[in-house]
Amino acid sequence: MSQGKIVKVSGPLVVASGMEDADMFDVVRVGDLGLIGEIIEMRGDMASIQVYEETAGIGPGAPVVSTGAQLSVELGPGLIETMYDGIQRPLEAMRAQVGSNITRGINVPALDRERKWKFEPAVKAGDSVEAGDIIGTVQETVVVEQKIMVPYGIKGTVENIQAGEFTVEEVVCSVKKEDGSVADLTMMQKWPVRRGRPYKEKLVPEMPLITGQRVIDTLFPIAKGGVAAIPGPFGSGKTVTQHQLAKWADADIVVYIGCGERGNEMTDVLMEFPELKDPRSGESLMKRTVLIANTSDMPVAAREASIYTGITIAEYFRDMGYSVALMADSTSRWAEALREMSGRLEEMPGEEGYPAYLGSRLAQFYERAGRVVSLGANGRVGALSAIGAVSPPGGDISEPVSQATLRIVKVFWCLDSSLAYKRHFPAINWLQSYSLYIDRLTQWYEENVSKEFPQLRSQALVLLQDEAELDEIVQLVGVDALSFEDRIKLEACKSIREDYLHQNSFHEIDTYSSLNKQFKMLKLIIAYYNLAKDAISKGAPFNQVAGMAVRETIGRFKYVEEEKIDAAYEETLAEMKKEIADLISKEAEDDD
């Protein structure tokens, strides 16, 4: 242990002397209250420490003691359903201990030390095990079975293992290592947050993370193990979009990080998540969720740590073979914390005052996502998909955090305030958003949805691009200057925008669309466009083609229940063909 004395206090930054025996990123206890801090710079025997609690009342001469360990999280039964702060202190346990206001210097273990969990062994005495192997399971919630794994760095033979009910600190298994020593394993392990958990192999993303949101799954999909960013100005729907993804995404575990968000928004999350019904199991969504709440009034240094705390917990569940969706809301607030700490360290500022290493820190975070083969003899395949919200000031995505994020992520869902003001949600701008996973995922869509699906997607995007160009002409000279063929194109695009891309997250049926429903719905709209274009070329009146009764049926298709989709599709398609045929034949009769 290294012990020093404070020589300078600057907000959350404390400088201490006499720390020559300490190391970078060591956790320290500051002052008589024992505030938690972390060393972020060493100069000789001087250590610069970011303190994760309010430093008011601390002055020069106060003691600083290094624990000799890096900032780590506790991983084991008890993570699911728990709400933590940025450095993995359980909020409910702290409230029970000190009341509604967090007291400085409080030290509450992340995992409950008294609660007993039923441990079911998966190996027996004499079995060989290595890091990553599953030695047993614990049914943590009705939805999640936690797999107890051999910690990193341990390999040997199981000497004894027992079933029963244990706390996270009690020994459940003893392993005789190759050097002859014996390692006693508990159900809990610790891992430093700034270091990614190891794995055997990173796999190429080949399957989409199905979200049930049409604009995402069809136009801009994210792969399982992929990374996405949602930049958008205030009020454009970032948080609601992330709520929808948390609820409906095809993931086994959800880790939601509220990083520097407004207190009332985090309160909404904490109140709503327990009430949201998990569509998979019918249970509360919290039964497979870990929440990390770090509001904007909490110490700025803890905001910087919260992102790493969340992604380390997510990696732990990924190593069990689960698909994990991580929501970080928002990385802009995290970057602001970096900027503040960098300024206090008197580092050379980069663009707009952000530190020069902003891009590399963002990359370190997002690169920890991926679909991997975990350690262990029979490596499991797990996926960690990271979705980060960005809150650019004034909605200007040319600012450094947005630009640094766009250089790293492969999916960009650009939220547009003009769409939000028109009450078009999700307000994802289809002209500015993109997904670089499309080529990788095309084969999956062809095999699991339909060979036509990628073509329909491309056709829809081309139509929307054409609509933007035609809109400029309409604004200059009016719609009457367009040919009937172009006007029917605008009508088809109106259906794509208003019927397909617009989705009501509060409607019990429209809130989620299966891929089959998305395919059938888009196929109907494109079929209408192709048939209408053909009818116009054969002389059918534009007004009658544009005002066909079947268009209203297409508009209501989003409210059709899952089991009735195929029948409704066939019926609507037949009705559309009949209406078009009647219009063409009527025009032919009039010509005669």
N, C-alpha and C positions, 0 to 999 in steps of 0.2 A: 504493500500500500504506500502511495506517495501522498504526503501531506504538505500543503502550502498555505499561503496567506493572500488574501485579496489585495491588489494594489489599485484596481480601477473598476468602476461599475458604470456601464453605459447602457441603460435599459436592460434588455435581456442578455447583453454581452458583459461577461465578467472576466477580468484578466487577473491571474494569480501567479505569484512567484514561488520558487522552491519546488517546482513540479518536474524536475529533470528526469525522474524515474517513471513518469507517466507516459502513455502512448496516445497517438491520435485516435480519436473516437472512443476513448475510455469514458465510462460514465463516472461522474463525480457527485459528491454531496457538498452543497454550498451553504455556508453559514451555520449558525446554531440550530436553525430549523431543519437543516438537511435537505435543502431544495435539490431537485434532480437536475443535473446538467450534463453536457457532453463536450469533450474537448474537440475543437474544430481547427485549431492552429497551434503549432509549437514553435517558439523562438527561444533557443537556449533553454533556460529553466522557466521561461514565461509561457504559460498556457492560456490561450483564449478559449473561453467556455461559453457555449450558448445554454442559457438556463431555461428550462421548460415551465417555469412558474414565475409569478410576479416577483421582481427583485426589490420592491420598495422596502426601505428600512435596513437594507444590507449595505455595509460600507467597508472601506479599507481596513485591513487587519483581521477581518473575519476569517475563520478557518475554511479550507477546501480540502476534502479528502477524496482521493481516487479509489474507486472500487476495483480497478484492475481488469474490469470486464467491459466489453462493448455493449452499446444499447441493444438489448435483445428482447424478443417476445417469447412468451410461454405458449407452447403448442400442445394441445391435448384435449380430452373431453371437457366440455364446458364453454367452448368458444361460440358454438351456435346459439342464437337467440340473445347473446350478450351485447350490450351497448358499451363501447369503450371510448375513452378520450384518445388524443393523438399519440400518447405513449403507453397505450394498452392498460390504462387503469379503469376498472369497471365502474361506470357511473352509478349504477343502482347500489352497489356495495358501498361506494363512497357516500352516497346520500344517506344510506342507513346508518353510517358511522358518524357523519358530521353534519347532516342536514342538507338543505338545498344548495347552499353556497359552498363551493369547494375550498377547503382549508389548505393553506400552503404547508408543504412538508409532509402531507399525508402519504402514507405508504401502504397501499392495499394490493395484495397479490392479484395478478390477472385471472388466475384460475382458482376457484373455491377449494381451499385446502381441507375442508371438513366433509364436503359432499362425497358420498360413496357411489361408484359406478360399477355396474355388473360387467366383469371382464370374462370373455369367452376365448380360451386359447385356440390358436390356429396351427400351432406346432406342438411337438412333444419332446421330451427329454431325449437327447441323442441326435436330434436333427441339426444339420449344419445351417447356419444363417449368416447373412451379410447385410450391410447397410441397405436399408430400403425394404427388406423382407417384412412381411406382415406376421407378427407373432400372436396377434389376437384382435378381437373386435369389441366395440362398445356401442350399444344402441343409444346414441346420444339424444335424438328426438325420434318421433314416429316416422320421420322422413329420412333422416341421415344416420347411417351406420359409420361410426368413426373407426378407421383401421389403425391399430397401434403398430408403428413401424420401428425397426431397429435403427437407432440413431447413426448418423454419418460417422465413419471411422471405426466401426465395430464389426468384427468378423470372427466367427468361431462356432462352438457347439453348445447347444442348449443343455445346461446342467439340470435345471428344474424350472417348471412353470406350473402355475396353479390357477384354477378357475375360482371365481368368487367375487365378492364386492370389496373394492379397494378405493382409497383416495388416490389423487393423482401423484402423491409423493411416496406411496407404499410400493415396495418392490413386488413385481408380478412375474419376473423372469430373471434367471441368472445365466449368463453366457460365458463359457470358458474361452478366452481369446487364444490366438495362435501362439502368443508369447507366454502362455501359462497363467496369466492373471485372469481374474474373474470380474466381469462387468455386471453390476446389478441394474436392471432396466425397470423404470417406472412407466406409467402411462403418459408422462409429460416429458417433453424435451424442449430445450431452448435453442434459439437461432438468432444470430446478429442480423438486424434489419437491413443493414446496408450491403449485405452480401447475398447474392442470389443462391437459392438452394440448388445443389448439384443434380444432374440427371444424366442418363446414359446417352441419349440422342435426341436431337431436335428434328421433328418431322415437318415435311412440307404441308402447308394447310391445303386440304383437299375437299373439305365439306363446309357448308355455310352454317353459321350460328342462326338458326331460324328464330325470328323475333315476332312474327305475326303482324308486323307493320308493313303494309304493301309497298310504300315508297322505299323502304330499306331492303326488304327481301327481294323485290323485283328489280329495282333500278340500281341500288348501291349496297349490295350485300357485304357483310363482314364474315370472314372465315372463322371457324372454331380455332381459337389460339391466335386470332388476329388482333390488330390494334386499330382503333377508330377515334376520331376527334369530333366533338360537336361544338363548334364555335358559334356564338350568337349574342346579340345585344340583350339588354335587360328586357324581360317580358316576352321573349320570343319562344319560350317553351323548352329550355334546356332541361330543367328539373323534371317536368312532366314526361318528357321523352325518355329520360333515364329511369323514371319510375316504371314506365311501360316496358322498357327493356328488362328491368329487374324482375318484373312480374311474369312476362311472357317469354323471355328468351329461353332457348333450349339449353339451359344450364342446370346442373345439379345443386350448385352452391352459389349464393350471391354475396359478394363483399361490397358494401356501400360505404364510401369514404366522403363524408361531408367536410371538405377541407377549406376552412375559412369562410364558410357560408354564413348568411344572416341567421341569427338565432331563431327567428320565427319560421324560416324555411326548414331548419333542422328539426324544430319542434313538430312541424307538419309530417316530416319523414318518420320521426319517432312515434307519432300518434297513428299515422296511416298504415305503416308496414305491418304492425300486429293485426290490423283489421282487414288487410287485403287477403283475399282467399287465394291460396295457391291452386291454379287450375289443374295441376298434375295430381295433387293428393286430396284436395278439398280442405286441407288444414290451413292454418295461418301461414302467410308467407315467411314470417319470422322463424318458422321451424327449419328453414334452410338458409338463414341469413345471418351475417355478422355485420354489425353497424359500428362505424367509427365516426364519432361526432366531435368535430373540432370547430367551434363557431368563431366568428370574426373577433369577438371580444376576448377570446382565450389568448394566452401568451403566444406571440408570433413564432417563437422557436419550435413550439410543439406542433404548429401547423406544418412546418418543414418536415418533421419526423412522421407525421400521420400517414403520408403517402407510402413511406417505406414500411411502416407497421402493417398497413392494409395489404400490400402486395406480398409480404412475407407470409401472412396468414393464408392468402389465396394460393401461394405456391405449395403450402403444406397440404391443402386439400387436393391440389392438382396431383401431388405425388401419390395420393391414394388411388388415383385413376379417375377422379371426378372431372367433369367439365365445370369450370368456374368462370363466372362473369364478374369482373371487377369494375365498379363505377367510381370514378374520381370526379367530384364536383366541388370546386373546380381547380384546375391546375394553374389558372391565372393567380388565384389567391396564394397558392404555394410558391409561385415565382415571385410574388410580392414579398413573401417572407424571406426568400433567398436574397432579394435586393436589399431588404432592410438589414439583414445580418452582414451582407457584403459591405454595405456602407459603413456599418459600425466597425468592421475590421479594417476600414480605410483601404480597401482594395481598389485597383484601377477600374472605374465603371466602364461598362460596354454601352451598347445602344439603349437609349432612354433610361440610363442608370442601372439597368440589369447587369449582373456580373457577366464577365466574358465567358464563364463556363456554363451559362444557362442552357445552351443547346446540348452539351454533353450530359448534364444532369437529367434533362428530359429524356435523352436517349437511353441513359442507364435505367430509368424507370420503365419506359415502354418496351425495351429489349428483354425485360424479364417475362413478358408475355410469350406465349407460344404453345404448340402442341408437342408434347415430349413423351419419350419412353423413360419411365422412372427407374431409379436404382433398384437393385434386387435381382434375385435369380430369375423370377418370371416377371420381368418388367411390365408394369401396367402403362397403358396409354392414357394420359390426362391432358387437359387443355385449359389454358388460362387466357381468356379474352379480356383485353383492357380497353375500356371506353372512357375517355377523358373529356370533360366539358371545359371549354375555354370561354372566359368572359372578357373579350376585348373592350377596352374603354370606348364608349360611343359606337360599338359594333364595327370598329375599324380593324379588319383582319390583316392589315399590313403591319400591325405592331409586332414587336419581337417575339412574344410568347406564341402567338398564332403561327407566325412564320417558322419558328423553330420546331413547333409541333408538326406542321405540314411537311417538313422535310423528313420526318421520322415515320409518321403513321401512313397507312395504306388506304384508309377510308376516311373521307371528309364529308360530313353531313353539315352543310352550311345552312344554318337557321337564318331566316329572312324576316326582319321586323315588318316589312310591307305585307308579307303573306299573313303574319300574325295579326296585324291590324285589320285584315280582311276576314279574320276568323277562319283562316285556312290552317288546320292543324293535322298532322305535324307540319310545322312551317319550314320544311326542308326545301331549299331552292334547287330545283331539278336541273337548272342550267349551270350552276356553280359547283354542285357536289360531284364527287366521283368515288369510284372503288377500283383499286388496282388488283383486286382478287378475282375479277370477272373471268379472265382467261383460265385461271386455275379451277374455278368452280363450274365452268360450262359443262364439263363432262358429268359432274354430279347431278346437275339440273336435268341433263338429257336422260340420264339413267333413272332418276328418282321422281321426276315430275313429267316431263315430256320432251321429245326431241325438238318440238316447236318453241318451247319456252324461251330459249336464248334469242331466237329470231324475233319473237314477239316483243321482247324487251328492247332489242335494237331498233325495231320499227317504231315503238312508242317513243324512244328517245329522239329519233330522227324527226318524228312528227312534232314533238315539243320544241325542237330547235327551229323547225320551219315556221312554227306558230310565232316564235319571238320575232323572226324576220318579217312575217306578214303583218304583225301588230304595228311595226314601224310604218308600213305603207298605209295601214288603216288610219293611223293617227294623223298622217299627212293629207291623204286625199279621200278618206272615207271608205267604208266597206263595199260600197257599190262599184268601186273601181276594180275590185277583184273578180277573177273568173269564178264561175260556179264551182269549178273543181277545187280552187283555193278556199272558197267559202265552206265547202263540205269538209275540207281539211281542218278549218277552224272549229267546226261543229264537233268533229271527232276529238280534237284536242280539248275542247270544253268538257267532253265526257271523261277523258283521261284525268283531267285536273279535278273536276268537281265530284265525279262518281268514284274514281279509282284512287287517286292520290290523297284525297281528303278522307280522313278517318276519325271517327268519334271515339275517343278513349273512354268515355263515360257510358257508351251504349253497350249493353251486355253481349250483343252479337257482333257488332262492328268493331269492338275493341281488339279483336283477334281474328286474323284471316289465315286459314291454312294455305299451304302452297297450292293445293288442288283448287281451292276457291280462287286464289289469286290468278292462277293460270286460266281457269274457265271465264272469269270476269274480264280479264284483259283480252282473251280470245274473242269474246262477244263484241267488245268495243272495236277491235281491229277488223272483225268480220263486218260490222256495220259500215265502217269506213270503206272497205273494199267493195261491198255490195252497192253502197250509195254512190260511190265514184262511177261504178259501172252503169248504174241507173241514170245518172246525170248525162253520161256520154251517149246514152240511147234516147235522150230527149225527155226524161221524166222531169216534172217541174221541181225546181230547187226547194221552194217553200214546203211542198208536200213531203219531199224526201227528208228535209231537216226537221219537220214536225211530226214524224212518224210516232204512233202510239207506243211502239216497242222501245223507244228511247227511254221512256219513263220506267219501263220494266227493267231495263239495263241499270238505270240509276238506283233502283230498289234492290238489285241483286246482292249488294253488300249486307243487307239485312236478312238474307236467306240463311236458315240454320244449316249446320254442317251436313247432316244426313240427307238433306233435300237438294243439295247443290247439283248433283249430276242430272237429276230429273228436271230441275228448273232450267239448267243450261240447255238441255235438248229441246225443251218446250219453247224457250225464248228464241233459240236459233231458228227453229221451224217457223215460229210466228214472224220473225224478221224476214226470212226468205220469202214467205207468202206475201207479206206487205210489199216488198220490193217488186216481186213478180207481178202483183196486181197493178202497181203504179206503171210498170213498163208496158204491160198489156193494154192498160187504159190509154196510155199515150199513143200506142200504136193504132188503137181503134179511132182515136181523135184525128190522127193523121190521115187515116183512110176516109 
